[in-house]
Amino acid sequence: MRHLHLIALVALVLLLGTGAHAREYGTHDPKRLLTVTETPSGKQYGFDGAYLDQMLNDLATHAKNYPPQFDTPQDRQRATQDVKVISGMLDTLVNVPTPNPDLLLRAAHLGSMGHNLEIPGAADKANALFQRLLQLEPAHPRGNYLYGTFLAGAGKPREALPYLEKALAAGIADAAFTLGMAHLSLKDQDGALKYLEDYKRRRPGDANADRFIDAIRNGRIEIRSR
């Protein structure tokens, strides 16, 4: 899948700032995800979901969107390696007849971030995992939101719309912002304004929506695809 670049000529400078840097990517140990507990009947093996979420949250800070934002090339390298290792671990847990939906969601989200990090095969894996999740739970709010966000960022904004709309209807406010950007990438400025203004009502403290709304209204948005 190709990435779609939304270039807001003035708004992007306002949004990201000049010379802005992401915060440092943390140091994580994927081996900690596997747990071993001694019991009277022997060792029991488990998976530390809380630590997984900690790692995913850190990764999302840097690689939820394209292009990923890292403070240094070394941080990006470490994140890329973490995604590869965690993905391999999750494969053994989700490649079963009845996978846990929460693990499917996390594995799919990880794959979408791997795609943003340009890991070969990550996009196809993410797409397959999201589809498996939504076959099990078609109304899954966060599953629809993350899948729609993935599709929009992978250059498929039109395909993303129904998933994002379903997520928005389920109460995920951030879906309104992504819907606005998806419509913007489709050169539908009226639709983009509609959803960005909806997002602004839901998240009145987020200045990003104001910047994009202002840029659209004043003709300072240019859409280019790579």
Salt bridges, closest charged atoms under 4 A:
ASP53 OD1 - ARG106 NE 2.71
ASP58 OD2 - HIS28 NE2 2.75
ASP58 OD1 - HIS62 NE2 3.44
ASP71 OD1 - HIS21 ND1 3.67
ASP75 OD1 - ARG78 NH2 2.85
ASP91 OD2 - LYS125 NZ 3.00
GLU118 OE1 - ARG76 NH2 3.92
ASP174 OD1 - ARG203 NE 3.47
ASP188 OD2 - HIS183 ND1 2.91
GLU197 OE2 - ARG217 NH2 2.27
ASP198 OD1 - ARG201 NH2 3.95
ASP198 OD1 - ARG202 NE 2.87
ASP210 OD1 - LYS200 NZ 3.03
ASP214 OD2 - ARG220 NH2 2.38
GLU222 OE2 - ARG224 NE 2.43
